[in-house]
Amino acid sequence: MPYYDFFWNAEIIGHLEQHGVSVEDFEEVVSSPEEIGESRSTGRPCCWGEASDGRFLFCVFEKINDNTVIPVTAYEIHHRGEQGKPR
């Protein structure tokens, strides 16, 4: 499980809240992802994982360095199947 310092500000928090994702949800998924990858639309790092409430979230972020992350966006998706397709 990676350790990250997250850079939060009111704009980022407000954006995630519009998608129903809390600071805690985002940090939980990014710190313990089920899968990591790269966003097709932006090329930024991203990950998928389950929040403690059972929702499966897609999180996009920027890495400032090995330990510092700036959240970009996150939202709930259908759980990914074995071939990486939503099920």
Biopython code that builds the backbone (N, CA, C, O; Angstrom):
import numpy as np
from Bio.PDB.StructureBuilder import StructureBuilder

atoms = [
    (1, "MET", "N", (0.848, -1.171, 0.000)),
    (1, "MET", "CA", (0.000, 0.000, 0.000)),
    (1, "MET", "C", (0.897, 1.240, 0.000)),
    (1, "MET", "O", (1.715, 1.416, 0.903)),
    (2, "PRO", "N", (0.742, 2.107, -1.025)),
    (2, "PRO", "CA", (1.568, 3.317, -1.080)),
    (2, "PRO", "C", (1.141, 4.339, -0.030)),
    (2, "PRO", "O", (-0.011, 4.362, 0.405)),
    (3, "TYR", "N", (2.088, 5.179, 0.364)),
    (3, "TYR", "CA", (1.770, 6.286, 1.263)),
    (3, "TYR", "C", (1.892, 7.572, 0.474)),
    (3, "TYR", "O", (2.892, 7.799, -0.207)),
    (4, "TYR", "N", (0.867, 8.421, 0.565)),
    (4, "TYR", "CA", (0.873, 9.704, -0.126)),
    (4, "TYR", "C", (0.480, 10.823, 0.817)),
    (4, "TYR", "O", (-0.322, 10.641, 1.733)),
    (5, "ASP", "N", (1.070, 11.993, 0.569)),
    (5, "ASP", "CA", (0.565, 13.244, 1.128)),
    (5, "ASP", "C", (-0.338, 13.827, 0.056)),
    (5, "ASP", "O", (0.058, 13.931, -1.105)),
    (6, "PHE", "N", (-1.534, 14.202, 0.433)),
    (6, "PHE", "CA", (-2.508, 14.740, -0.517)),
    (6, "PHE", "C", (-2.577, 16.256, -0.381)),
    (6, "PHE", "O", (-2.667, 16.784, 0.728)),
    (7, "PHE", "N", (-2.536, 16.948, -1.507)),
    (7, "PHE", "CA", (-2.649, 18.400, -1.522)),
    (7, "PHE", "C", (-4.112, 18.762, -1.773)),
    (7, "PHE", "O", (-4.617, 18.605, -2.885)),
    (8, "TRP", "N", (-4.789, 19.249, -0.724)),
    (8, "TRP", "CA", (-6.201, 19.588, -0.811)),
    (8, "TRP", "C", (-6.386, 21.095, -0.774)),
    (8, "TRP", "O", (-5.668, 21.800, -0.065)),
    (9, "ASN", "N", (-7.363, 21.591, -1.548)),
    (9, "ASN", "CA", (-7.817, 22.974, -1.421)),
    (9, "ASN", "C", (-9.332, 22.973, -1.623)),
    (9, "ASN", "O", (-9.914, 21.955, -1.999)),
    (10, "ALA", "N", (-9.959, 24.107, -1.374)),
    (10, "ALA", "CA", (-11.425, 24.194, -1.418)),
    (10, "ALA", "C", (-11.981, 23.870, -2.806)),
    (10, "ALA", "O", (-13.048, 23.266, -2.916)),
    (11, "GLU", "N", (-11.281, 24.258, -3.847)),
    (11, "GLU", "CA", (-11.753, 23.993, -5.207)),
    (11, "GLU", "C", (-11.790, 22.494, -5.504)),
    (11, "GLU", "O", (-12.773, 21.985, -6.044)),
    (12, "ILE", "N", (-10.727, 21.802, -5.152)),
    (12, "ILE", "CA", (-10.667, 20.354, -5.386)),
    (12, "ILE", "C", (-11.720, 19.633, -4.554)),
    (12, "ILE", "O", (-12.414, 18.750, -5.059)),
    (13, "ILE", "N", (-11.843, 20.001, -3.288)),
    (13, "ILE", "CA", (-12.837, 19.371, -2.403)),
    (13, "ILE", "C", (-14.239, 19.596, -2.951)),
    (13, "ILE", "O", (-15.048, 18.668, -2.983)),
    (14, "GLY", "N", (-14.535, 20.821, -3.384)),
    (14, "GLY", "CA", (-15.854, 21.131, -3.954)),
    (14, "GLY", "C", (-16.138, 20.336, -5.211)),
    (14, "GLY", "O", (-17.257, 19.861, -5.409)),
    (15, "HIS", "N", (-15.134, 20.186, -6.063)),
    (15, "HIS", "CA", (-15.313, 19.411, -7.298)),
    (15, "HIS", "C", (-15.650, 17.962, -6.980)),
    (15, "HIS", "O", (-16.577, 17.400, -7.562)),
    (16, "LEU", "N", (-14.902, 17.346, -6.056)),
    (16, "LEU", "CA", (-15.182, 15.958, -5.703)),
    (16, "LEU", "C", (-16.559, 15.809, -5.071)),
    (16, "LEU", "O", (-17.265, 14.836, -5.336)),
    (17, "GLU", "N", (-16.946, 16.781, -4.226)),
    (17, "GLU", "CA", (-18.262, 16.719, -3.590)),
    (17, "GLU", "C", (-19.382, 16.752, -4.626)),
    (17, "GLU", "O", (-20.436, 16.152, -4.415)),
    (18, "GLN", "N", (-19.164, 17.452, -5.750)),
    (18, "GLN", "CA", (-20.167, 17.464, -6.829)),
    (18, "GLN", "C", (-20.390, 16.066, -7.392)),
    (18, "GLN", "O", (-21.459, 15.771, -7.926)),
    (19, "HIS", "N", (-19.387, 15.212, -7.272)),
    (19, "HIS", "CA", (-19.478, 13.828, -7.737)),
    (19, "HIS", "C", (-19.799, 12.855, -6.607)),
    (19, "HIS", "O", (-19.796, 11.640, -6.805)),
    (20, "GLY", "N", (-20.077, 13.397, -5.419)),
    (20, "GLY", "CA", (-20.429, 12.546, -4.286)),
    (20, "GLY", "C", (-19.251, 11.821, -3.662)),
    (20, "GLY", "O", (-19.427, 10.792, -3.010)),
    (21, "VAL", "N", (-18.047, 12.352, -3.858)),
    (21, "VAL", "CA", (-16.834, 11.717, -3.340)),
    (21, "VAL", "C", (-16.231, 12.619, -2.272)),
    (21, "VAL", "O", (-16.032, 13.812, -2.501)),
    (22, "SER", "N", (-15.943, 12.054, -1.113)),
    (22, "SER", "CA", (-15.343, 12.821, -0.020)),
    (22, "SER", "C", (-13.819, 12.721, -0.070)),
    (22, "SER", "O", (-13.257, 11.886, -0.779)),
    (23, "VAL", "N", (-13.175, 13.579, 0.688)),
    (23, "VAL", "CA", (-11.719, 13.529, 0.843)),
    (23, "VAL", "C", (-11.311, 12.134, 1.314)),
    (23, "VAL", "O", (-10.366, 11.546, 0.787)),
    (24, "GLU", "N", (-12.017, 11.616, 2.295)),
    (24, "GLU", "CA", (-11.705, 10.293, 2.849)),
    (24, "GLU", "C", (-11.854, 9.195, 1.799)),
    (24, "GLU", "O", (-11.016, 8.297, 1.713)),
    (25, "ASP", "N", (-12.935, 9.266, 0.989)),
    (25, "ASP", "CA", (-13.144, 8.279, -0.075)),
    (25, "ASP", "C", (-11.959, 8.282, -1.043)),
    (25, "ASP", "O", (-11.410, 7.231, -1.374)),
    (26, "PHE", "N", (-11.576, 9.473, -1.487)),
    (26, "PHE", "CA", (-10.492, 9.603, -2.457)),
    (26, "PHE", "C", (-9.187, 9.053, -1.894)),
    (26, "PHE", "O", (-8.510, 8.257, -2.546)),
    (27, "GLU", "N", (-8.839, 9.474, -0.693)),
    (27, "GLU", "CA", (-7.585, 9.022, -0.087)),
    (27, "GLU", "C", (-7.574, 7.516, 0.120)),
    (27, "GLU", "O", (-6.547, 6.864, -0.069)),
    (28, "GLU", "N", (-8.709, 6.971, 0.504)),
    (28, "GLU", "CA", (-8.804, 5.527, 0.737)),
    (28, "GLU", "C", (-8.536, 4.743, -0.548)),
    (28, "GLU", "O", (-7.765, 3.784, -0.545)),
    (29, "VAL", "N", (-9.173, 5.154, -1.645)),
    (29, "VAL", "CA", (-9.022, 4.423, -2.903)),
    (29, "VAL", "C", (-7.612, 4.593, -3.472)),
    (29, "VAL", "O", (-7.009, 3.618, -3.920)),
    (30, "VAL", "N", (-7.083, 5.807, -3.461)),
    (30, "VAL", "CA", (-5.748, 6.040, -4.017)),
    (30, "VAL", "C", (-4.676, 5.334, -3.177)),
    (30, "VAL", "O", (-3.666, 4.883, -3.716)),
    (31, "SER", "N", (-4.888, 5.241, -1.893)),
    (31, "SER", "CA", (-3.907, 4.585, -1.017)),
    (31, "SER", "C", (-3.975, 3.067, -1.084)),
    (31, "SER", "O", (-3.000, 2.393, -0.750)),
    (32, "SER", "N", (-5.114, 2.513, -1.512)),
    (32, "SER", "CA", (-5.277, 1.054, -1.617)),
    (32, "SER", "C", (-6.035, 0.698, -2.892)),
    (32, "SER", "O", (-7.122, 0.124, -2.819)),
    (33, "PRO", "N", (-5.485, 1.025, -4.052)),
    (33, "PRO", "CA", (-6.217, 0.774, -5.295)),
    (33, "PRO", "C", (-6.282, -0.699, -5.653)),
    (33, "PRO", "O", (-5.392, -1.475, -5.304)),
    (34, "GLU", "N", (-7.343, -1.075, -6.351)),
    (34, "GLU", "CA", (-7.428, -2.431, -6.894)),
    (34, "GLU", "C", (-6.702, -2.495, -8.231)),
    (34, "GLU", "O", (-6.202, -3.547, -8.628)),
    (35, "GLU", "N", (-6.650, -1.363, -8.920)),
    (35, "GLU", "CA", (-5.990, -1.297, -10.216)),
    (35, "GLU", "C", (-5.486, 0.123, -10.428)),
    (35, "GLU", "O", (-6.132, 1.085, -10.015)),
    (36, "ILE", "N", (-4.339, 0.249, -11.068)),
    (36, "ILE", "CA", (-3.818, 1.570, -11.400)),
    (36, "ILE", "C", (-3.592, 1.647, -12.902)),
    (36, "ILE", "O", (-3.379, 0.634, -13.567)),
    (37, "GLY", "N", (-3.642, 2.875, -13.426)),
    (37, "GLY", "CA", (-3.468, 3.042, -14.858)),
    (37, "GLY", "C", (-3.210, 4.491, -15.208)),
    (37, "GLY", "O", (-2.698, 5.271, -14.404)),
    (38, "GLU", "N", (-3.582, 4.830, -16.438)),
    (38, "GLU", "CA", (-3.421, 6.178, -16.953)),
    (38, "GLU", "C", (-4.725, 6.595, -17.602)),
    (38, "GLU", "O", (-5.308, 5.836, -18.376)),
    (39, "SER", "N", (-5.188, 7.799, -17.291)),
    (39, "SER", "CA", (-6.429, 8.308, -17.866)),
    (39, "SER", "C", (-6.304, 8.397, -19.385)),
    (39, "SER", "O", (-5.338, 8.955, -19.905)),
    (40, "ARG", "N", (-7.275, 7.850, -20.079)),
    (40, "ARG", "CA", (-7.260, 7.911, -21.547)),
    (40, "ARG", "C", (-7.411, 9.335, -22.062)),
    (40, "ARG", "O", (-6.866, 9.677, -23.111)),
    (41, "SER", "N", (-8.147, 10.166, -21.332)),
    (41, "SER", "CA", (-8.420, 11.518, -21.819)),
    (41, "SER", "C", (-7.326, 12.523, -21.469)),
    (41, "SER", "O", (-7.118, 13.482, -22.213)),
    (42, "THR", "N", (-6.622, 12.325, -20.351)),
    (42, "THR", "CA", (-5.626, 13.317, -19.926)),
    (42, "THR", "C", (-4.210, 12.780, -19.813)),
    (42, "THR", "O", (-3.257, 13.558, -19.764)),
    (43, "GLY", "N", (-4.057, 11.464, -19.769)),
    (43, "GLY", "CA", (-2.740, 10.871, -19.585)),
    (43, "GLY", "C", (-2.248, 10.921, -18.148)),
    (43, "GLY", "O", (-1.120, 10.518, -17.863)),
    (44, "ARG", "N", (-3.087, 11.412, -17.237)),
    (44, "ARG", "CA", (-2.708, 11.479, -15.826)),
    (44, "ARG", "C", (-2.846, 10.108, -15.172)),
    (44, "ARG", "O", (-3.585, 9.252, -15.657)),
    (45, "PRO", "N", (-2.124, 9.906, -14.059)),
    (45, "PRO", "CA", (-2.290, 8.654, -13.318)),
    (45, "PRO", "C", (-3.724, 8.538, -12.790)),
    (45, "PRO", "O", (-4.354, 9.538, -12.444)),
    (46, "CYS", "N", (-4.216, 7.324, -12.738)),
    (46, "CYS", "CA", (-5.559, 7.093, -12.212)),
    (46, "CYS", "C", (-5.586, 5.736, -11.532)),
    (46, "CYS", "O", (-4.667, 4.930, -11.673)),
    (47, "CYS", "N", (-6.649, 5.505, -10.799)),
    (47, "CYS", "CA", (-6.812, 4.205, -10.162)),
    (47, "CYS", "C", (-8.285, 3.939, -9.931)),
    (47, "CYS", "O", (-9.122, 4.839, -9.984)),
    (48, "TRP", "N", (-8.577, 2.658, -9.671)),
    (48, "TRP", "CA", (-9.918, 2.194, -9.383)),
    (48, "TRP", "C", (-9.876, 1.453, -8.068)),
    (48, "TRP", "O", (-8.891, 0.790, -7.743)),
    (49, "GLY", "N", (-10.948, 1.569, -7.319)),
    (49, "GLY", "CA", (-11.001, 0.816, -6.081)),
    (49, "GLY", "C", (-12.308, 1.018, -5.359)),
    (49, "GLY", "O", (-13.126, 1.860, -5.733)),
    (50, "GLU", "N", (-12.490, 0.233, -4.321)),
    (50, "GLU", "CA", (-13.723, 0.260, -3.546)),
    (50, "GLU", "C", (-13.552, 1.126, -2.308)),
    (50, "GLU", "O", (-12.604, 0.959, -1.540)),
    (51, "ALA", "N", (-14.489, 2.057, -2.127)),
    (51, "ALA", "CA", (-14.521, 2.880, -0.918)),
    (51, "ALA", "C", (-15.139, 2.060, 0.213)),
    (51, "ALA", "O", (-15.734, 1.010, -0.031)),
    (52, "SER", "N", (-15.000, 2.534, 1.431)),
    (52, "SER", "CA", (-15.499, 1.772, 2.580)),
    (52, "SER", "C", (-17.008, 1.578, 2.561)),
    (52, "SER", "O", (-17.522, 0.658, 3.196)),
    (53, "ASP", "N", (-17.729, 2.443, 1.831)),
    (53, "ASP", "CA", (-19.184, 2.294, 1.750)),
    (53, "ASP", "C", (-19.617, 1.349, 0.631)),
    (53, "ASP", "O", (-20.812, 1.181, 0.390)),
    (54, "GLY", "N", (-18.645, 0.727, -0.058)),
    (54, "GLY", "CA", (-18.955, -0.252, -1.086)),
    (54, "GLY", "C", (-18.999, 0.299, -2.503)),
    (54, "GLY", "O", (-19.068, -0.478, -3.456)),
    (55, "ARG", "N", (-18.961, 1.610, -2.670)),
    (55, "ARG", "CA", (-18.972, 2.184, -4.017)),
    (55, "ARG", "C", (-17.615, 1.953, -4.671)),
    (55, "ARG", "O", (-16.579, 2.005, -4.007)),
    (56, "PHE", "N", (-17.628, 1.699, -5.973)),
    (56, "PHE", "CA", (-16.395, 1.524, -6.742)),
    (56, "PHE", "C", (-16.087, 2.846, -7.412)),
    (56, "PHE", "O", (-16.891, 3.350, -8.196)),
    (57, "LEU", "N", (-14.921, 3.416, -7.110)),
    (57, "LEU", "CA", (-14.578, 4.759, -7.570)),
    (57, "LEU", "C", (-13.428, 4.744, -8.559)),
    (57, "LEU", "O", (-12.521, 3.915, -8.483)),
    (58, "PHE", "N", (-13.493, 5.682, -9.484)),
    (58, "PHE", "CA", (-12.416, 5.968, -10.423)),
    (58, "PHE", "C", (-11.827, 7.297, -9.987)),
    (58, "PHE", "O", (-12.548, 8.291, -9.897)),
    (59, "CYS", "N", (-10.515, 7.333, -9.710)),
    (59, "CYS", "CA", (-9.842, 8.535, -9.198)),
    (59, "CYS", "C", (-8.699, 8.924, -10.128)),
    (59, "CYS", "O", (-7.900, 8.084, -10.541)),
    (60, "VAL", "N", (-8.637, 10.218, -10.449)),
    (60, "VAL", "CA", (-7.566, 10.762, -11.276)),
    (60, "VAL", "C", (-6.793, 11.763, -10.436)),
    (60, "VAL", "O", (-7.378, 12.512, -9.654)),
    (61, "PHE", "N", (-5.465, 11.773, -10.603)),
    (61, "PHE", "CA", (-4.642, 12.655, -9.789)),
    (61, "PHE", "C", (-3.376, 13.028, -10.553)),
    (61, "PHE", "O", (-3.090, 12.470, -11.612)),
    (62, "GLU", "N", (-2.634, 13.966, -10.011)),
    (62, "GLU", "CA", (-1.311, 14.318, -10.515)),
    (62, "GLU", "C", (-0.317, 13.990, -9.421)),
    (62, "GLU", "O", (-0.590, 14.207, -8.241)),
    (63, "LYS", "N", (0.834, 13.467, -9.807)),
    (63, "LYS", "CA", (1.893, 13.196, -8.832)),
    (63, "LYS", "C", (2.908, 14.330, -8.911)),
    (63, "LYS", "O", (3.485, 14.584, -9.969)),
    (64, "ILE", "N", (3.121, 15.004, -7.795)),
    (64, "ILE", "CA", (4.128, 16.056, -7.721)),
    (64, "ILE", "C", (5.507, 15.429, -7.552)),
    (64, "ILE", "O", (6.485, 15.866, -8.159)),
    (65, "ASN", "N", (5.564, 14.402, -6.722)),
    (65, "ASN", "CA", (6.772, 13.609, -6.536)),
    (65, "ASN", "C", (6.321, 12.220, -6.088)),
    (65, "ASN", "O", (5.131, 11.910, -6.151)),
    (66, "ASP", "N", (7.231, 11.402, -5.648)),
    (66, "ASP", "CA", (6.868, 10.023, -5.279)),
    (66, "ASP", "C", (5.856, 9.942, -4.143)),
    (66, "ASP", "O", (5.145, 8.944, -4.020)),
    (67, "ASN", "N", (5.781, 10.990, -3.303)),
    (67, "ASN", "CA", (4.917, 10.932, -2.123)),
    (67, "ASN", "C", (3.789, 11.945, -2.111)),
    (67, "ASN", "O", (2.949, 11.900, -1.211)),
    (68, "THR", "N", (3.733, 12.863, -3.077)),
    (68, "THR", "CA", (2.736, 13.936, -3.035)),
    (68, "THR", "C", (1.801, 13.859, -4.230)),
    (68, "THR", "O", (2.237, 13.772, -5.377)),
    (69, "VAL", "N", (0.499, 13.892, -3.936)),
    (69, "VAL", "CA", (-0.546, 13.750, -4.947)),
    (69, "VAL", "C", (-1.482, 14.951, -4.888)),
    (69, "VAL", "O", (-1.870, 15.405, -3.811)),
    (70, "ILE", "N", (-1.835, 15.457, -6.070)),
    (70, "ILE", "CA", (-2.891, 16.474, -6.177)),
    (70, "ILE", "C", (-4.103, 15.787, -6.792)),
    (70, "ILE", "O", (-4.037, 15.368, -7.948)),
    (71, "PRO", "N", (-5.209, 15.657, -6.059)),
    (71, "PRO", "CA", (-6.421, 15.066, -6.623)),
    (71, "PRO", "C", (-6.945, 15.921, -7.773)),
    (71, "PRO", "O", (-6.875, 17.149, -7.720)),
    (72, "VAL", "N", (-7.470, 15.272, -8.809)),
    (72, "VAL", "CA", (-8.039, 15.986, -9.956)),
    (72, "VAL", "C", (-9.540, 15.757, -10.008)),
    (72, "VAL", "O", (-10.312, 16.716, -10.005)),
    (73, "THR", "N", (-9.963, 14.503, -10.055)),
    (73, "THR", "CA", (-11.389, 14.188, -10.087)),
    (73, "THR", "C", (-11.597, 12.762, -9.613)),
    (73, "THR", "O", (-10.653, 11.975, -9.537)),
    (74, "ALA", "N", (-12.822, 12.442, -9.300)),
    (74, "ALA", "CA", (-13.199, 11.081, -8.916)),
    (74, "ALA", "C", (-14.703, 10.953, -9.062)),
    (74, "ALA", "O", (-15.443, 11.920, -8.881)),
    (75, "TYR", "N", (-15.143, 9.756, -9.389)),
    (75, "TYR", "CA", (-16.574, 9.500, -9.497)),
    (75, "TYR", "C", (-16.827, 8.001, -9.416)),
    (75, "TYR", "O", (-15.925, 7.186, -9.610)),
    (76, "GLU", "N", (-18.067, 7.664, -9.126)),
    (76, "GLU", "CA", (-18.451, 6.261, -9.007)),
    (76, "GLU", "C", (-18.618, 5.647, -10.389)),
    (76, "GLU", "O", (-19.154, 6.275, -11.302)),
    (77, "ILE", "N", (-18.146, 4.403, -10.530)),
    (77, "ILE", "CA", (-18.317, 3.646, -11.767)),
    (77, "ILE", "C", (-18.824, 2.258, -11.409)),
    (77, "ILE", "O", (-18.839, 1.863, -10.244)),
    (78, "HIS", "N", (-19.240, 1.527, -12.439)),
    (78, "HIS", "CA", (-19.571, 0.122, -12.221)),
    (78, "HIS", "C", (-18.278, -0.626, -11.992)),
    (78, "HIS", "O", (-17.259, -0.284, -12.593)),
    (79, "HIS", "N", (-18.286, -1.620, -11.153)),
    (79, "HIS", "CA", (-17.090, -2.408, -10.843)),
    (79, "HIS", "C", (-16.528, -2.998, -12.131)),
    (79, "HIS", "O", (-17.281, -3.465, -12.986)),
    (80, "ARG", "N", (-15.213, -2.977, -12.266)),
    (80, "ARG", "CA", (-14.566, -3.505, -13.465)),
    (80, "ARG", "C", (-14.450, -5.017, -13.371)),
    (80, "ARG", "O", (-14.107, -5.561, -12.321)),
    (81, "GLY", "N", (-14.737, -5.681, -14.463)),
    (81, "GLY", "CA", (-14.615, -7.132, -14.531)),
    (81, "GLY", "C", (-13.176, -7.557, -14.786)),
    (81, "GLY", "O", (-12.271, -6.723, -14.820)),
    (82, "GLU", "N", (-12.973, -8.832, -14.961)),
    (82, "GLU", "CA", (-11.620, -9.363, -15.125)),
    (82, "GLU", "C", (-10.929, -8.831, -16.370)),
    (82, "GLU", "O", (-9.709, -8.667, -16.359)),
    (83, "GLN", "N", (-11.650, -8.561, -17.423)),
    (83, "GLN", "CA", (-11.039, -8.044, -18.643)),
    (83, "GLN", "C", (-10.989, -6.515, -18.645)),
    (83, "GLN", "O", (-10.711, -5.915, -19.684)),
    (84, "GLY", "N", (-11.251, -5.878, -17.509)),
    (84, "GLY", "CA", (-11.183, -4.426, -17.430)),
    (84, "GLY", "C", (-12.420, -3.745, -17.960)),
    (84, "GLY", "O", (-12.426, -2.527, -18.142)),
    (85, "LYS", "N", (-13.472, -4.508, -18.211)),
    (85, "LYS", "CA", (-14.711, -3.924, -18.726)),
    (85, "LYS", "C", (-15.685, -3.735, -17.575)),
    (85, "LYS", "O", (-15.764, -4.583, -16.686)),
    (86, "PRO", "N", (-16.438, -2.618, -17.580)),
    (86, "PRO", "CA", (-17.447, -2.452, -16.526)),
    (86, "PRO", "C", (-18.432, -3.615, -16.560)),
    (86, "PRO", "O", (-18.788, -4.109, -17.630)),
    (87, "ARG", "N", (-18.867, -4.045, -15.384)),
    (87, "ARG", "CA", (-19.868, -5.125, -15.371)),
    (87, "ARG", "C", (-21.130, -4.647, -14.711)),
    (87, "ARG", "O", (-22.094, -5.405, -14.600)),
]
sb = StructureBuilder()
sb.init_structure("model")
sb.init_model(0)
sb.init_chain("A")
sb.init_seg("    ")
for serial, (resi, resn, name, xyz) in enumerate(atoms, 1):
    if name == "N":
        sb.init_residue(resn, " ", resi, " ")
    sb.init_atom(name, np.array(xyz, "f"), 0.0, 1.0, " ", f" {name:<3s}", serial, name[0])
structure = sb.get_structure()
